[in-house]
Amino acid sequence: MAKEHFERHKQPWRADEAGQLRTLAAKGKGLRDIAKALNRSEESVKDFAKQQKIEIVKKR
C-alpha cells in the first residue's frame, strides 16, 4: 500500500479546518476519513484533536 503524499507540511490549523474537524468527529467519522477530508496526515489530525479535546471514534 503506497503512502499518500501530502503537499502541506506543518501548516497551522485554520478556524474553518478546526470547525470541520469537530463536525466530522461529531458525525462519527474515523481518523482516516477526517484526515482525507481535511487533506492532512492522520498524525496531524490526531495530535490536533487531542490538543483541542476532540474525541475521534476508533473504527474497527
Residue pairs with C-beta under 8 A, 6 or more apart in sequence:
6 39
6 40
6 41
8 39
8 40
13 48
17 38
17 40
18 48
18 52
20 37
20 38
21 34
21 38
21 45
21 48
21 49
21 52
21 54
22 52
22 54
24 33
24 34
24 37
24 38
25 34
25 49
25 54
25 55
25 56
25 57
28 57
29 37
29 56
29 57
30 56
30 57
30 58
30 59
31 42
31 45
31 46
31 56
31 58
31 59
32 42
32 59
34 45
34 56
35 41
35 42
35 44
35 45
38 45
45 56
46 56
48 54
49 55
49 56
